[in-house]
């Protein structure tokens, strides 16, 4: 039996073509989403690459504003299914342009997506509940580290991740790829200041919730394994080079450390956060 042919592309919002074969203004807008945070923020859009990230985005209700297809004759079963019932308007893009947008040297990806950025709204964390875990990554500089920590947060039961301060963008394609789609499975917020998070913590406390702030530092004074990590927590992971800001240090109820051996002076920030999330999960399973 021959593969089922994909449905014909449909037109989307006004001005969005069914085919794109040259580096016109629209292509340049999409290309800017790869490396220009300002353009992503102004347009409210991101570019999603990869089978799992795109699948996770659709499964978790992310608004797909354009589904880009390379128009190959024999698409995979995955691509056939999406094109048969697309989550947004389909644009057939020339393979060489798809390869550029997919940042691939070995050929064009089958599908990419232009999607709306989720809101940076703290009410998205309300579903965390009184015993939930929210991770704060303070001023991270590497989008890959953001994606890796979000992936661990998803795998180990956290209810959200907040990026604070002047930081890399979680909606950079490198961060989305590193998260393998976990970026869309739980709330990920960008906030300019630690104060917004602290205000949210105080509001939750005023509502009767326990919400302790636990910071990570290589010389915290309290061993992580000896720290009570049950109940509602905000886990703060500092910048890859300088750690937490002084403001976050002051806000922490406890600053915990992960004991190290060998010659390493510190742990990678995403690795340290992952270890802490494992310990949080371990203690809760044991309780």
C-alpha positions, -999 to +999 in steps of 0.1 A: +000+000+000+015+034-010+019+061+016-011+083+021-006+117+004-008+147+027-037+171+026-034+201+004-019+231+022-045+256+034-043+293+036-040+309+070-042+345+081-042+372+054-009+376+037+004+341+046+011+323+013+006+286+006+041+284-009+074+302-002+103+297-026+125+327-021+142+348+006+115+374+007+104+396+037+084+368+053+113+344+051+136+370+067+111+375+095+111+337+102+149+335+099+152+363+125+135+341+150+165+318+150+189+343+167+172+375+175+155+376+209+142+411+203+124+400+171+109+370+189+097+392+217+082+419+194+065+394+171+054+371+200+066+342+180+092+314+180+104+288+156+101+252+167+125+226+153+125+188+158+099+160+159+096+158+197+095+195+204+069+201+177+048+171+189+050+183+225+040+219+215+009+207+197+000+182+225+002+210+251-019+235+233+008+259+220-007+281+192+008+271+159+006+301+136+022+283+106+032+247+099+061+247+074+065+217+051+094+209+027+068+193+004+086+160-001+067+133-020+069+106+006+067+122+041+070+101+073+039+088+090+044+115+116+044+143+090+015+127+071-007+127+102+001+164+110-005+175+074-038+156+072-051+175+102-028+205+106-027+225+138-024+257+118-021+270+082+004+251+061+031+268+041+052+247+017+087+261+018+115+254-007+138+227+008+169+249+008+150+275+028+137+248+051+173+236+057+183+272+067+154+275+091+160+241+105+197+249+109+206+216+093+235+209+069+224+174+060+191+184+044+158+200+050+136+189+079+101+177+070+083+201+092+089+232+113+065+255+131+061+291+138+043+293+171+031+319+196+051+326+227+033+316+259+025+344+284+050+353+311+021+353+336+027+340+372-009+328+374+002+300+352+020+286+383-012+285+403-018+249+393+014+240+412-006+237+444+007+241+480+033+214+477+045+222+442+081+228+432+090+259+411+125+263+397+141+297+393+172+300+370+188+333+378+204+351+349+215+321+329+237+328+299+235+296+280+202+286+262+213+250+262+216+251+300+181+265+302+167+237+280+186+210+300+173+223+333+137+225+320+140+189+308+151+178+343+123+199+359+098+181+337+113+147+343+115+151+381+081+165+388+086+203+391+056+224+382+073+253+365+105+272+357+111+309+359+140+327+342+149+359+361+170+389+353+192+396+322+194+361+308+194+340+277+161+334+261+142+301+268+126+304+234+159+304+216+158+273+193+189+259+211+170+260+244+139+243+229+160+216+213+180+210+245+147+206+264+135+179+239+101+194+240+098+197+278+097+235+273+060+230+264+051+205+290+052+229+320+050+267+324+083+285+316+083+322+324+106+351+317+106+378+344+128+408+345+133+409+383+135+386+413+110+409+430+081+395+409+088+360+421+092+371+458+059+390+456+043+358+443+058+338+471+046+363+497+011+361+482+011+323+484+022+325+520-005+350+528-030+325+513-018+299+538+006+280+517+041+269+528+065+282+502+102+281+512+130+294+490+160+271+487+191+284+470+220+263+456+256+274+463+289+255+463+295+268+499+260+270+512+267+258+547+238+232+546+242+199+529+214+194+503+206+159+515+202+172+551+178+199+541+141+194+543+129+196+507+093+186+512+063+210+510+060+239+487+094+250+474+111+276+451+145+262+441+169+289+430+198+280+406+223+307+400+242+320+370+267+296+355+297+317+365+288+339+395+259+320+411+229+336+426+225+374+429+229+390+463+191+398+462+183+361+457+207+351+485+189+375+509+156+360+498+165+324+505+153+306+536+181+281+532+212+280+510+222+244+504+253+228+489+260+197+469+292+180+483+319+175+456+350+154+452+378+155+428+394+186+413+362+203+399+356+237+415+319+237+407+291+219+390+274+230+358+244+250+368+219+228+349+236+197+364+234+212+400+198+220+395+191+185+382+208+169+412+187+191+436+155+182+417+164+145+421+169+150+458+136+168+462+119+139+444+137+113+465+126+129+497+090+132+486+089+096+475+103+086+509+080+107+530 
